[in-house]
Amino acid sequence: MKSYIAEFDTKEKPKDYYNKLLENLKEKNRELNAFNNFNDSLHGGFPFSVKDNICVKGVESTASSKILKTYKPPFNATVVERLQKNNFGFLGKTNMDEFGFGSFGINCEAPAHNPFNSDYVAGGSSSGAAIATAILKYHVAVAESTGGSISSPAAFCGVVGFTPTYGVVSRNGLIDYANSLDKIGFMARSAIDVRKVLNMSTGRDTKDTTSLDVRLTDEPKIQFSVINQLMNGLDGKIRSAFDKFLEKLKGMDYKVNYVDLKEIEAAIPAYYVISAAEASTNLARYTGFKYGFKVNDFSKKYNDFFTEARKQFGAEAKRRIILGTFVRSASVKNRYYIRALKVRAMLNEKMRRILRESFIVSPTMPITTPKIADIEKLSPVQNYALDILTIPPNLCGLPHISFPYDYIGGMPIGAQVIGEHFNDYAVISFVENWERKFKYKFRYNIGAL
């Protein structure tokens, strides 16, 4: 696949190029709800969008939550600063599930719609980032993943979504969901463009104590491991398409190995305990005083004042605050939270053993793209269970990439490749090889945008 970044020449663009881009994009956005706001002063650079939980100076950044309405950060996130220094132009803030709480882009004021068929979900929580990448020829998206928020929408919208090793890209300027899990990553139309934006974005950041100064490697693997337990419960059409995908891998001279990892079945409960605990702590800062929504009636009693502020949270945010507060409480902390941390450490070690010799590969999502109406009928537990394939690498902070490899019923499906810590470039290189071999092309865009 070609590099759209390399092909784009800002000097050759007519003066009204960006005005027309924004005009057409706003029109399309009325149907898809990809963007929460736009940068009307954009007049140069390669267009990039930013997920709405990543700060852009002077631009409303709400994490798609009512409680952060009107909040305009006085600074740029580090990743935004680094891209702008490389002649990238900020296009707008993309839609998402509130604070990242969701896998389908519907836990927000304006649910996101799939660009292939607007009756279907776009995935989440980085729904808008994926839609924007699918409909814009020249564009990359800065997104964020906690438990699959990049991979899920990338698969449903037919784009490449990359989540780096935890700590590789600075989280300075990120409105956190769960500090030990959140990772800023990227979406693009080709793996080579993912590589380019990763090159620009890595490196130690003194403003983020979790950022790392490490050399990322590109050590290829000739073997792919399929974890048997992750294949249980796959939709029949997904399993059939994935088996054909594995045959193509063998045709590329890769070895495919099936392994057991029973501990991976504990990934979902461990993830939701840890993430909810951290989320409830992070969301405690939204009190109606400092950020976004303000409670101006200071005659209210203490409980009434904060209740008024907390009414601005959506149903899923309230659910996770309650769950997180419970699992951190002294009476049950050892039973749930501490046990979940032990599960994460154990799973991390088990996966690292497999990854020393191979990549881990799976479908990105266990189901074909669902309709919005169908997802709204699921219980929270049924909803959470659909993250089984994307949670393990996120829980362990491993680099992984989702890429489109086929279509079912006219909707794209994705495969996910997981690599060792800091071997980020290797998973990108594999997808570059895949794209060259099979010459995958998008079937959807909105013209010359």
N, C-alpha and C positions, 0 to 999 in steps of 0.2 A: 504494500500500500504506500502511496505517496505521502509526503509531509505537506499538510495544508498550511502549516506555519511557514515552511520554506517557500511555498508557492505564492504566498501573499506578499505583495509589494505595496506598501503604503504610499510610495511616491507616485505610483501609477493610478491610484484611486482618484476619481473625480471628486471635486469639492463637496458635492452633495451625496456622496456614497453613504456616509454614516447617517445622514438625515433620512435617506430612503430605507436604510437598514432598520432604523428604529421605527419608522412609520409602518413598514410591513410586519415587523416583529410584534408591535403593539396590537395590530389587527389580529394576528394569529394567536396572541396571548389571550384574547377575549374568549377563545374556544378552549385553550389548553391549560391556562393558569400556570404557566411555567415561571413567570417572573412576579415578584412582589413589587418591584419598582425598577425604573430605568434611569440611566445616566444621560440626560438630554444634552449635556455639554460634551459628549464624546465626539471628537473630531480627528482622531488619529490612533495608530497602533493596531496590533492584532487583537481583535475583540476577545475578552475573557469575562465570564460571569463569576459571581461569588455567591455561594450558599448563604442564606440569610442569617446564619448563626456565626458568620465570620465578619469581623468589623471592617468597615470602610469609612474613612474619616468624613464626617459631615453628612453621611448617608444613613437614613433610617435603617437600623439593623434590629430586627425583632425576633429572630428565630421562629417566625410565624406564630407568635403568641400575642394575645391582646395585652398581656401584662407589660410588654416591652414597647407598645405603641408609642411613637414620638421619640424613642431613644436614638440619638445620633452620636456615635462615638467621636471623641476628639482626636483619634489616632487611627492609623491603618494597621491591620494585622501584618505580621512580618512577611507572610507569603504574598500578600498584596503588594507590599513595598518592593519585594524582589522581582516580581513580574513586571511592575511598572517601570523599573529601572532597565528592563530588557525590551522596552518599546512595546509593551502590551497595554491596550486601552480598556479601562473598566467599562463594561456594558450595562450591568445591572445586578440586582440581588435576586436570587432564585428561590422559588417556593420550596417548602419542606414540611414534614410533619412537625408539629409544635415541639420545639427543643430536641428534635430527633426521635421522638417517641412514636415509632411506627415503621412498618415495612411496605406501605402501599400508598403513601402520599395523600391520605384522606383525613388525617387527624390535624386539620387546619381549617381556617375560615373558608378558603376556596380550594376544594379538592383538585388535585392535578389529574389531567387526562392524558392517556397514551396517544402519541402522535400518529400511530398506525390506525387506531380506532378509538375515538373519544369516549366510547362506552366502557373502555377497559382502564385498569389502573396503570399508572406509570412506574409504580414501585416507590420505595421510600427508604430512608427519609429524604435522600437527595433527589427527590422527584423532579424538581424544576431543572436541576443541573443536567439530568439525562435528557429531558425533553429538548432543552436548548441545544444540546450537542447533536441530537438527532435532526433537528430542523434547520440548523445553521451550518453552512458549508465551511465558513472560516470562523472558527470559534473553539475555545477550550474552556472547560468548567473547573473551577476550584470547588471541591466538594468536601465532605467529611464523613467518616464512618465510625460508628461505635460497635455495632454488631452485624453489619452488613449493609449499611446505608448507602454505600457506593455500588457494591456488586449487584444488589437487588434491582435498582432502577436501571442500571446499565444493561442487565440481561433483558428486562422487559421492554426497553426502548431501543435495543439493537446497537449499543455503542460499547466502546472499550472503557472499563472503569478500573482504576488502579488504586489500591490501598497500600501504602508503604509500611515498612517496619516501624513499630512504635518508636517515636523519638527522632526519626529521620527528618521530618518536616516540622518546623517550629509550630507550636500551638498558641503562640502569643497572638492575642486578638480573637481567639475562639471563645464563643459563649458556651461554656462547657455543659455537657450532659453528664458524662462520667469520666473524671480526670485520668484514670488509669487505663481507659479503653479508647478514648477519642483519638482519632488520627486524621489529619488533613491529607486529602489525596486529590486525584484528578480524573476527569473524563475527557475523552477526545474521540475523533473518528478513526484514528489509527494509532497503533502502539508506538510508532516512531515519534508522534507528537506528544504522547505521554512521557516518553524518554526526555524529550526536549524540555518540557516544563518541570520535570523532576530535577534535571540538571541545574535549572535556574533557582530552584527552591530549597535545596538541601544546605546543610551547614549549620554549625553551632550558632545559637542565638542567646546572648546573655540575658535577654528578657524572658526566657523560658528555661527553667531549671531542668525540664525533662528532655530538652533537645540535645542531640548528640553530635559530636564531631568525629564521624567514622567514615571510612572508605567503603562505599558500596561495591559489591563484587558482581561479576557476571560469569559465574561458574555453571556451565550447562550440565544437565543431567540427561542420561540416555534412558532412564526408567521412570515410568509414572506408576504411582501406587493408588489403587482404588480401595477405599476403606469400606469393607462389606456392610458395616452397620449403617453407613450413610446411604446405602442403596435401598434400604428397607423403607417402604412407604412412598417411593417415587410414583408419580403419575405414570401410567402405562406408556403413554406417548412420549413422555420425557425419557423413560428408561430405554425405549426402542431407539430413539434418536441418539441417545448417549452411547449405546452399544455400537452404533454405526460410526460415531465419532472416534471411539476407541480403535476400531478397525482402521480408520484413516491414520491414527497415530502409529499403528504398527506398520502401515504402508510407508511412513516417513522414517522407518528404521528405529523407532522407539520401542522399548519393552514395556509391557503392561503387566503389573503384578497386583494381585488381590490380597489384602491383609486384613486381619481382625484388630479392632481397637474398641473393646467393649466400653472402656471408660468414656468414650466420646458421647455416649448417650446421656451423660451427666452434664454436658456442656450447657444445654439450655437452662436448666434450673440454676446452675452456678452463675451463669451470665446474668440472669434476671435478678438474682439476689444481689450480686455485686453492683450492677448498674443502677438498680433502684436505690440502693444504699447511698451511692455517690450522688445520684440525681437529687434525692431528697435534701442532701446537704447543700448542694449547689443552688437549688431553687429557694433555699431559705433566705437568700439575699434580696429577694423581690418582695419588699415589704410595703410598697406604696409611698416610700420616702424619696429614694435616690434615683432609681432607674425607671424610665418609661412611665407607666400609669401611676398617677398620684392621687392619693386620698387627701383632699383638701379640708375636710371637716375635722378639725382637731378637737372638737367637743365630744367626739365619740369615745366610748369606753375602749380600753385596751383591746379586748377580744373583738369588739365590733369593728374597730379600725382595721385590724389585720384580716378579719373575715371579708371585709369589703374589698381589700386588695386581692385576696386569694380567689375571689369569685371570677377573676379574669383568667384563671387557668382553665384549660379544657379538661374534658372528662379523663382522658388518658394521663395527662400530667397529674391530676389529683390522685388517680389510682396508683401511680408510681411513687408519689410523695408518701402516701399512706403505707404502701408496702415497704418502702425504703426505711421509713421511720420505725416501723415494726421490727424489721430484721436487725436493726442496729441497737435496739433496746437491750438493756442489761440482762433481762430475763431470758432472752432467746438468742443473743448474739453468738454464743458458742455453737448453738444448734444449727444456725443457718449461715450467718455471715462468715464466721471463721472456717466453717466446713467448706463453704464455697471457695474461699481463698486456697484451701488445701487442694480442692479438686482442680482449680486452675493450674496450680504448680505441678500437680501430677500429670495433667493432660499436656501441659507444655513440654515436659520431659519426654513423654511417650511420642508426641508428634515430632519432636526434634530427632529422635532416634530414626524414625522413618525418613525424615527429610535429609539425613546425612547421605543417603544413597539415591534418593529419588525426589521428584516433585510429587505432591498429592493432587489428584485431579478429581473433579466431581461436576455434576450439573451445578449451575449457580443457584437455581431455585427448584424445589421438588415438584412444582406444578407449572402448567402452562399459564399464560397471562390471564388472570381472572377479571371478570367484570366488576366494576365499582359496586354495583348493587349486591353482588354475591358476597364480597368481602364485608360489607356493612352488616351482614347477617351472622358473621362468625363471632363466637365468644372470644374474650381476651386470650384464654388458654389455647384455643384453636389457632388464633392469629399468631401467637408466639411460637407455636410448634413449627410453623412454616419457615422459621429462621435456622433450622437444623444444619443446613449446609454452609451458611455464611458465618455463624457464630464462632465455631472452633478457631479459625485463624485470627479473628478479631479478639477473642478472649486471650489468645496467646501472643498477640502483637506481631504476627507473622505477615510478611509481604504476600499479597495475593492480587490476582487480576482476573476480571471477568471479561469475556469477549464473545461476540455473536458468532455462531457457527452454523445455524440452520433456522428454518421457519416452520411453525406448526399452525395450520389454519390461518396463514397470512401474518402471524405474529412472530417476532424474533424470539429465539431461545439462546441462552448463554451457557458456556462452560467456565469453570473456575479452576485456576492453577495456583497452588500455594508453594512457596519456597522457604528456604531457611532464613533466619534472621540475617539481615544485611546483604542477602543475595538478591536484592531487589531487581537489579538489571537482568538477571537470568530469566525471571518470569516474563519480563517485557520482551526480551530477545526471542523467547519461544513464540510469543504471539506475533512478533514481526515475521518469524519464519513461517508461521501458519498462514498469515495474510499473503505472503509472497507465493506460497505453494498453491493456495486455493483461490487467490485473487478475489477475496470476499468484497462485495460492493454493497453499499447501502441502497435500499429500494425506496427510500423516502427522503425527501427534503422539500423545502419550499422555494425551489427555484435557485436563483443565483445568490441568495443571501449567504 
